[in-house]
Amino acid sequence: MLKSICKLIIFEQMKNQFSIKYKQIWANMSIVIGMFCVFIFLAGAYLLKDITILMYVLAALVPIYVGFKMRKSNYALVSKNRIQVFGLLGNIKNDYKLNKNEKFRTINNRIYLKRNKVNLKVKMNNWFVNQHDWNRVLEFFSDNENDNIIKHLTAD
């Protein structure tokens, strides 16, 4: 009975797509570095009394924009038969769709696309994403269903 309930819970979680978020530390570091550069350029323009340095402030706004974009947007969208990986500005960088006799699988904490008995690595950086989301993706594509059930039962 408990096993069937756990399978039902896992199936409900797996049937929909879910998002992978960026790790917040990278977004925050980008914002802080951008703000630091803005401060340095403004101080330099004030001390040197040279307004042309203010053009560099515009360049320093780019990491701030990217940091806020990382905080709000997804790194990837994952579903049972498709993985979409997005770039820093929100455009689709890689799109992996499954065809016949293909599947996603996990090997050594990485995701691979198994195509014609060949494993192609899905280009996703696990150090760049939220660890909880990454573990959920690995669990989602895990081959061993019993391990998933045990993880859910012992997680809390």
PAZAPA-4460 file (N, C-alpha, C; in steps of 0.05 Angstrom, whole numbers, plus 32768, in hexadecimal, padded with zeros to 4 digits):
% residues 156
    n_x    n_y    n_z   ca_x   ca_y   ca_z    c_x    c_y    c_z   seq   type   mol
   8010   7FE8   8000   8000   8000   8000   8011   8019   8000     1      M     A
   8025   801A   8012   8036   8031   8014   8047   8035   7FFB     2      L     A
   804F   801F   7FEF   805F   8020   7FD7   804F   802C   7FC0     3      K     A
   8035   8024   7FBE   8024   802E   7FA8   801E   804C   7FAC     4      S     A
   801B   8055   7FC5   8017   8071   7FCB   8030   8081   7FC4     5      I     A
   8047   8077   7FCB   8060   8084   7FC4   8063   8086   7FA5     6      C     A
   805D   8071   7F97   805F   8071   7F7A   804C   8086   7F6E     7      K     A
   8034   8088   7F7A   8021   809C   7F70   802B   80B8   7F75     8      L     A
   8037   80BD   7F8C   8041   80D8   7F92   8058   80DE   7F7F     9      I     A
   806A   80CB   7F7B   8080   80D0   7F69   8076   80D4   7F4C    10      I     A
   8062   80C4   7F44   8058   80C7   7F29   804B   80E3   7F25    11      F     A
   803D   80ED   7F39   8030   8107   7F37   8045   811D   7F34    12      E     A
   805C   811A   7F43   8071   812D   7F40   807F   812C   7F25    13      Q     A
   8081   8114   7F1A   8090   8110   7F01   8081   8117   7EE8    14      M     A
   8067   8117   7EE9   8058   811A   7ED0   8058   8136   7EC6    15      K     A
   805C   8149   7ED6   805D   8165   7ECE   8079   816E   7ECA    16      N     A
   807C   8185   7EBC   8097   8190   7EBA   809D   81A2   7ED2    17      Q     A
   80B6   81A4   7ED8   80BE   81B6   7EEE   80D7   81C5   7EE6    18      F     A
   80DC   81DA   7EF4   80F2   81EC   7EED   810A   81E8   7EFF    19      S     A
   8121   81EF   7EF5   813A   81EF   7F04   8142   820C   7F06    20      I     A
   8146   8215   7F1E   814E   8231   7F22   816D   8233   7F25    21      K     A
   8177   824B   7F20   8193   8251   7F24   8199   8250   7F42    22      Y     A
   81B2   824A   7F49   81BB   824C   7F64   81BC   8269   7F6C    23      K     A
   81B0   8271   7F82   81AD   828D   7F89   81C8   829B   7F8E    24      Q     A
   81DC   828C   7F97   81F5   8299   7F9D   8202   82A5   7F84    25      I     A
   81FE   8298   7F6C   8209   82A3   7F53   81FA   82BC   7F4B    26      W     A
   81E0   82BD   7F4F   81D1   82D5   7F48   81D9   82EC   7F5B    27      A     A
   81DB   82E6   7F74   81E2   82FB   7F88   81FF   8305   7F83    28      N     A
   8211   82F3   7F7C   822D   82FC   7F76   822D   830E   7F5E    29      M     A
   821E   8308   7F4A   821D   8318   7F32   8213   8334   7F39    30      S     A
   81FE   8336   7F49   81F3   8350   7F50   8207   8360   7F61    31      I     A
   8214   8353   7F74   8227   8361   7F86   823F   836A   7F75    32      V     A
   8249   835A   7F63   8260   8362   7F53   8258   837A   7F41    33      I     A
   8240   8379   7F36   8237   838F   7F25   8234   83A9   7F35    34      G     A
   8229   83A7   7F4E   8226   83BF   7F5F   8241   83C9   7F67    35      M     A
   8254   83B8   7F6D   826F   83C0   7F74   827C   83D0   7F5D    36      F     A
   8279   83C5   7F45   8284   83D3   7F2D   8277   83EE   7F29    37      C     A
   825D   83F0   7F2D   8250   8409   7F2A   825B   841D   7F3E    38      V     A
   825E   8415   7F57   826A   8426   7F6C   8286   842F   7F64    39      F     A
   8296   841D   7F5B   82B2   8424   7F54   82B2   8438   7F3D    40      I     A
   82A2   8433   7F29   82A2   8446   7F12   8297   8461   7F19    41      F     A
   8282   8462   7F2A   8277   847C   7F33   828C   848A   7F44    42      L     A
   8299   847C   7F56   82AE   8489   7F66   82C5   8493   7F55    43      A     A
   82CD   8483   7F41   82E2   848C   7F2F   82DA   84A4   7F1F    44      G     A
   82C1   84A5   7F16   82B8   84BD   7F07   82B7   84D5   7F19    45      A     A
   82B0   84D2   7F32   82AF   84E8   7F45   82CC   84F2   7F4B    46      Y     A
   82DD   84DF   7F52   82F8   84E7   7F5A   8309   84F2   7F43    47      L     A
   8305   84E7   7F2B   8314   84F1   7F14   8306   8507   7F05    48      L     A
   82EE   850D   7F0D   82DD   8521   7F01   82DC   851D   7EE2    49      K     A
   82D8   8504   7EDB   82D7   84FC   7EBE   82BC   84ED   7EB9    50      D     A
   82AB   84FA   7EAB   8290   84EF   7EA6   8291   84D8   7E93    51      I     A
   82A5   84D5   7E82   82A6   84C0   7E6F   82A8   84A4   7E7C    52      T     A
   82B0   84A3   7E95   82B2   848A   7EA4   8296   847F   7EA9    53      I     A
   8282   8491   7EA9   8267   8488   7EAE   825C   8474   7E99    54      L     A
   8268   8474   7E82   8260   8460   7E6E   8266   8443   7E78    55      M     A
   827A   8441   7E89   8280   8426   7E94   826B   841D   7EA8    56      Y     A
   825D   8430   7EB3   8247   8429   7EC5   8232   8419   7EB7    57      V     A
   822D   8420   7E9D   821A   8410   7E8D   8223   83F4   7E8A    58      L     A
   823D   83F0   7E87   8248   83D4   7E85   8245   83C6   7E9F    59      A     A
   8247   83D4   7EB5   8245   83C8   7ECF   8228   83C0   7ED6    60      A     A
   8215   83CC   7EC8   81F9   83C5   7ECC   81F2   83A9   7EC1    61      L     A
   8202   839F   7EAE   81FC   8385   7EA2   81FD   836F   7EB6    62      V     A
   8212   836C   7EC8   8211   8356   7EDB   81F9   8359   7EEF    63      P     A
   81F2   8372   7EF5   81DB   8375   7F07   81C1   836B   7EF9    64      I     A
   81BE   8372   7EE0   81A7   8368   7ED1   81A6   8349   7ECF    65      Y     A
   81BE   833E   7EC9   81C0   8321   7EC6   81BA   8314   7EE1    66      V     A
   81C3   831F   7EF7   81BE   8314   7F11   81A0   8314   7F18    67      G     A
   8192   832A   7F13   8176   832B   7F18   8167   8318   7F06    68      F     A
   8170   8315   7EED   8163   8302   7EDA   8167   82E6   7EE4    69      K     A
   817E   82DF   7EEF   8183   82C5   7EF9   8172   82BF   7F11    70      M     A
   816C   82D2   7F21   815B   82CE   7F39   813E   82C8   7F31    71      R     A
   8135   82D2   7F1A   8119   82CF   7F13   8114   82B9   7EFE    72      K     A
   8128   82B3   7EED   8123   82A0   7ED8   812D   8284   7EDF    73      S     A
   8125   8271   7ECE   812D   8255   7ED1   8147   824F   7EC2    74      N     A
   8156   823C   7ECD   816D   8232   7EBE   8164   821E   7EAA    75      Y     A
   8150   820E   7EB1   8147   81F9   7E9E   812A   81F1   7EA6    76      A     A
   811C   81E7   7E92   8102   81DA   7E96   8105   81BD   7E90    77      L     A
   80FB   81AC   7EA2   80FF   818F   7E9F   80E4   8182   7E9F    78      V     A
   80DF   8170   7E8B   80C8   815F   7E8B   80D1   8143   7E84    79      S     A
   80BE   8131   7E82   80C5   8115   7E7D   80D3   8111   7E63    80      K     A
   80CC   8120   7E4E   80D8   811B   7E34   80E4   8135   7E28    81      N     A
   80EB   8148   7E38   80F8   8160   7E2E   8106   816F   7E44    82      R     A
   811E   8179   7E3C   812D   818B   7E4E   8135   81A4   7E3E    83      I     A
   812D   81BB   7E48   8134   81D4   7E3C   8147   81E3   7E4F    84      Q     A
   815F   81EA   7E45   8172   81F8   7E54   8173   8215   7E4A    85      V     A
   8171   8228   7E5C   8170   8244   7E54   818B   8252   7E59    86      F     A
   8190   8267   7E4A   81A8   8278   7E4F   81A3   828C   7E64    87      G     A
   81B7   829C   7E6A   81B4   82B0   7E7F   819F   82C5   7E79    88      L     A
   819A   82CB   7E60   8187   82E0   7E59   816C   82D4   7E52    89      L     A
   8168   82BA   7E56   814D   82AF   7E52   8149   82A0   7E38    90      G     A
   815C   82A2   7E26   8158   8294   7E0C   815E   8276   7E10    91      N     A
   8153   8265   7DFE   8157   8248   7E00   8173   8242   7DF5    92      I     A
   8184   8237   7E06   819F   8230   7DFF   81A0   8214   7DF3    93      K     A
   8193   8201   7E00   8193   81E5   7DF7   8177   81DA   7DFB    94      N     A
   816E   81CB   7DE8   8153   81BE   7DEA   8156   81A1   7DE3    95      D     A
   8151   8190   7DF6   8153   8173   7DF3   8137   8167   7DF3    96      Y     A
   812F   815B   7DDC   8116   814E   7DDA   811B   8130   7DD5    97      K     A
   810A   8120   7DE1   810D   8103   7DDD   80FE   80FA   7DC5    98      L     A
   810A   80E8   7DB5   80FD   80DB   7D9F   80F8   80BE   7DA7    99      N     A
   80F1   80AD   7D94   80ED   8091   7D9A   8106   8084   7DA5   100      K     A
   8103   8072   7DB8   8119   8062   7DC3   812F   8074   7DCF   101      N     A
   8128   808B   7DD9   813B   809C   7DE7   8131   80A1   7E03   102      E     A
   8143   80A6   7E15   813B   80AD   7E30   8152   80BD   7E3E   103      K     A
   814A   80CC   7E52   815D   80D9   7E63   8165   80C7   7E7A   104      F     A
   817E   80C8   7E81   8187   80B7   7E98   819D   80C6   7EA7   105      R     A
   81A2   80BD   7EBF   81B7   80CA   7ECF   81CE   80B7   7ED3   106      T     A
   81E6   80C1   7ED0   81FF   80B3   7ED5   8212   80C6   7EE3   107      I     A
   821B   80BD   7EFA   822E   80CD   7F0A   8226   80EB   7F0D   108      N     A
   820E   80EF   7F16   8204   810A   7F1C   8202   811B   7F03   109      N     A
   81FF   810F   7EEC   81FC   811D   7ED3   81E4   8112   7EC4   110      R     A
   81D8   8122   7EB2   81C2   8119   7EA2   81CB   8113   7E86   111      I     A
   81C3   80FC   7E7C   81CA   80F4   7E61   81B1   80EE   7E51   112      Y     A
   81B4   80F2   7E37   819F   80EA   7E24   81A8   80D0   7E17   113      L     A
   819A   80BA   7E1C   81A1   80A1   7E10   8194   809F   7DF5   114      K     A
   81A5   809F   7DE0   819C   809E   7DC5   81AC   8089   7DB6   115      R     A
   819E   8074   7DAC   81AB   805F   7D9D   81C3   8053   7DAC   116      N     A
   81BF   804C   7DC5   81D3   803F   7DD6   81EB   8051   7DDB   117      K     A
   81E9   806B   7DD5   81FE   807F   7DDA   81F3   8093   7DEE   118      V     A
   8203   809A   7E02   81FA   80AE   7E16   8206   80C9   7E0E   119      N     A
   81F4   80DC   7E09   81FC   80F8   7E03   81F7   8109   7E1B   120      L     A
   820B   8117   7E24   8209   8127   7E3C   81F6   813F   7E38   121      K     A
   81E4   8143   7E49   81D3   815B   7E49   81E3   8172   7E55   122      V     A
   81E5   8188   7E46   81F6   819E   7E4F   81E8   81AF   7E64   123      K     A
   81EB   81A6   7E7D   81E1   81B5   7E94   81F7   81B5   7EA9   124      M     A
   81FB   81CC   7EB5   820F   81CF   7ECA   8202   81CB   7EE5   125      N     A
   8208   81B5   7EF3   81FC   81B0   7F0D   8206   81C3   7F23   126      N     A
   821D   81D0   7F1F   8227   81E2   7F33   821A   81FE   7F30   127      W     A
   820B   8202   7F1B   81FF   821C   7F15   81E2   821D   7F1E   128      F     A
   81D7   8206   7F26   81BA   8205   7F2C   81B5   81FF   7F4A   129      V     A
   819D   8204   7F52   8195   81FD   7F6D   8198   81DF   7F72   130      N     A
   81A5   81D8   7F88   81AC   81BC   7F8D   8192   81AB   7F91   131      Q     A
   817E   81B6   7F9E   8165   81A7   7FA2   8158   81A1   7F87   132      H     A
   8158   81B5   7F75   814C   81B0   7F5B   815D   819B   7F4B   133      D     A
   8177   819D   7F4D   8188   8189   7F3F   8183   816D   7F49   134      W     A
   8181   816A   7F64   817C   814F   7F6F   8161   8145   7F66   135      N     A
   814E   8157   7F63   8133   814F   7F5A   8134   8145   7F3D   136      R     A
   8144   8152   7F2C   8148   814A   7F10   8155   812F   7F0F   137      V     A
   816A   812B   7F1F   8178   8111   7F1F   8165   80FB   7F28   138      L     A
   8155   8101   7F3C   8141   80ED   7F45   812C   80E8   7F30   139      E     A
   8124   80FD   7F22   8110   80FB   7F0D   8118   80E8   7EF7   140      F     A
   8132   80E9   7EEF   813C   80D8   7ED9   814B   80BF   7EE3   141      F     A
   814A   80BA   7EFC   8157   80A2   7F07   814A   8089   7EFC   142      S     A
   815A   8074   7EF7   8150   805B   7EEC   8144   8049   7F02   143      D     A
   814D   804D   7F1B   8145   803B   7F30   812D   8048   7F3F   144      N     A
   8116   803E   7F3B   80FE   8049   7F48   80FD   8045   7F66   145      E     A
   8109   802F   7F6F   8109   8029   7F8C   811A   803E   7F9B   146      N     A
   812F   8047   7F8F   8140   805B   7F9C   8130   8075   7FA0   147      D     A
   8120   807C   7F8C   810F   8094   7F8E   80FB   8092   7FA5   148      N     A
   80EF   807B   7FA8   80DC   8077   7FBD   80E9   8079   7FD8   149      I     A
   8100   806D   7FDB   810F   806E   7FF4   8118   808B   7FFB   150      I     A
   8120   809A   7FE7   8128   80B6   7FEB   8111   80C6   7FF6   151      K     A
   80F9   80C2   7FEA   80E1   80D1   7FF3   80D9   80C9   800F   152      H     A
   80DC   80B0   8016   80D3   80A7   8030   80E7   80B0   8046   153      L     A
   8101   80B2   803F   8114   80B9   8054   811C   80D7   8053   154      T     A
   8111   80E6   8040   8119   8102   803E   8110   8113   8056   155      A     A
   80F9   810D   8060   80EE   811E   8076   80F2   810F   808F   156      D     A
***
